[in-house]
Amino acid sequence: MGRFKIKKADLFIDMTPMSDVMLLLLTFFLMAGTFTKPEPVQVQAPGSISDIKIPSTDILTIYVSTPKGGNVAAVPDIYLTLDNAPIVNQLAGGIKKLPLCGKIKQEDIDEFKKSQSIKVSIGEMVADRGSQDDATTDSQFKQIIKQVRTIYNDINKKAKGDNPDATERNLRIAIKSDKNTPYSTIKLVMNSLQDIQENRYNLLTELKSRPTE
Amino acid sequence: MKTKQKKMNARVDFTPMVDMMMLLVTFFMLCTTLAKPQTMEIAMPTNKTEEKNRSQVDTKEAVTILLDENNRVFYYKGKPADAASNIHEVYFLSGKPSGDLKSLHEVLKKANPAYEKAEKIRTDYEARLNAAVGSAKGAREAIQAEFEEKFNEAKSEKGTPQVIIKPTDASTYDNLIETLDEMTLCNIGKYVIVPIDEADQATLDNYKKTL
C-alpha cells in the first residue's frame, strides 16, 4: 500500500468572492442612501412614537440649538434652512430689500447661498413679540418665512398658468429642536409662526418604540 | 542560449481591490442617511379668533397638564377654580418614578372612557393591514381611510377628556414631545397647548410647597 502524499497547502486565498460581496454592499449604499446635508447646529431631537415620515423636498427647517451645558438662561441660536438651492438663491438676492433685514451682512448672505442656512436674530423675535401686531416691525425670522411662502405661491401660480393640472409644490415648515431646549424658546418660535398664520408644521423627532404595557 | 520560459501565474491578487472597496463602503455608510427623519404633525389654533372662543372648554371633561422644570408633571381635572384641591403630581414613563406617584399614562388612560374602544379599532386595523400585505395599494389605502374615520370618531366622541397642556417656561422641548406622545398613546382626540397663566402658576407653586 502506498502512503498518502501530503499536499502542500496553498497560502493564496481567493479574494474574488469577497470582492463581489463588497461591490454589492457598495452598490446598495450608493442606491439606498442620500447624502446627509450638513446641519447648521448639532441637535439631538427628542424621541417620539410618531412614525410619520417627512417628505424629502420643499422643507424649511427651523433649527433651534441648545445653549451649551443645558444652561437655561443662555440664549439659543435659531437657524433657518431651506433645502432647495434655486429658491435659496432667489431669496438671497432679495433679502436685503426686506424691512429690518438690511442689517444682515453680505458675508452672511453669501454663506446662506453656500450652506442654505441663515442665522436669525433671536433678540429681534423677542422684541417683535412685545410690540404691536404690525408688519413693519416683523422680525427677520417672520420676514424670511413670509418671503419663502410668497416665492412658493408665485411658483405654484405660474405652474397653474402653464398647466392647470400641475401638482402644487407644497412648502412645509419643520422645527428641529434639541431635547433640552427650554419651552420658552419653543414658545417664541411657535408664537412667531402663529403671528404669520403658519399654523401647521412638523416637529422633527427620533423614532422611539411604543412602550409595552 | 535559450531562456527558460517561466510559467505565468494566471491568478490576480484581489487583496488591494478588496481594501479599496472596504474603504468606499465605509465612506458611504458614514456619509449617507438611510432613514428619513420622523415627524410629528401639529396644527395650532390661529390667533385671529377671539380669545373667548378658543378657551371655551367643557370644564367637566377638562384635564389640565402642567409641565414644570426638572421633568416634573402635574395635572388636575375640572375647573381651574378647584385646581388647588385637585392637583396631583405624576411622572413621565421615561422618568424615574419616586415615591408612590402614578404615571401620566395611567392617569390619562383612566380619564379617557373611549380608550379601550379606540385601542381595539387600532389593533384591528393593524391586523387587517398585515393581512392585506401584498394586495393592491388602493385596497390598503381604503382600509387606512376607513380606520382613520372610525378612529377619529371614537377618540372625540362625547365624554372624552379635553386635555389642556400648559408648559411652564422652565420645562423642556422633550417634555412637550413626550406629553404629545401620551395623547397618541392614550387615544386622546382633543388637546391644546396653551401658555400657563398666573392662576395656574400660583396653584402649582402652592402645591409644590406642601410636598
Interface residues (C-beta under 8 A of the other chain):
Chain A: F12 D14 M15 T16 M18 S19 M22 L23 L25 L26 F29 L30 A32 G33 T34 F35 T36 A45 P46 G47 S48 I49 S50 D51 I52 K53 I54 P55 S56 V64 V72 A174 K176 S177 D178 K179 N180 T181 P182 Y183 S184 I186 K187 M190 L193 Q194 D195 Q197 N199 R200 Y201 N202 L203 L204 T205 E206 L207 K208 R210 P211
Chain B: R11 D13 F14 T15 M17 V18 M21 M22 L24 V25 F28 M29 C31 T32 T33 L34 A35 K36 P37 Q38 T39 M40 E41 I42 A43 M44 P45 T46 N47 K48 L67 L93 H105 P167 T168 D169 A170 S171 T172 Y173 D174 N175 L176 I177 E178 L180 D181 T184 L185 I193 P195
